[in-house]
Amino acid sequence: METIFTKIINREIPAHIVYEDELVLAFLDISPVNHGHTLIIPKEPFVNIFDADPEIFAHMHKVGQKIANALKATGLADGVNLVTNNGEAAGQEVFHSHLHVIPRHSGDKAFQKPTHVTVTPEDLVRTKTALTAAL
Ligand code: AMP
């Protein structure tokens, strides 16, 4: 599986890399929601949460915490959204897993709140039953 992110890992195309260790690479998003928007990717590619190595996926989030703290310390963020888009239905465009660390400032409206569906008590019970059976 080769995507544009493989080329970044292999230094075949430029990127503004802010952090690297043996498992992950973190670099600035080329089309940032806010200044400091960072992507964290596994060096050994997997597509998304559904085929992820859970240890590496967890490590991506540990590094996300490190980057969130750095963004806050530098004044690039007052808050952050951590987001992974998993699958086309969820808006994933690059099929090499990546964790977005999205800096936020009060009132910036950069990242809109989701819409909601209406649920009945029966809906909640049906959903809980299906989910707990699958877990
Ligand atoms: P997603 O919709 O979660 O798959 O997001 C893909 C993200 O990758 C987008 O935010 C893009 O701006 C970002 N992106 C795509 N190509 C590059 C690149 N060459 N360097 C940095 N970020 C990129």
Residues whose N, C-alpha, C, O or C-beta is under 5 A from the ligand:
A	BS01	AMP	I4 L28 D29 I30 S31 N85 G91 Q92 E93 V94
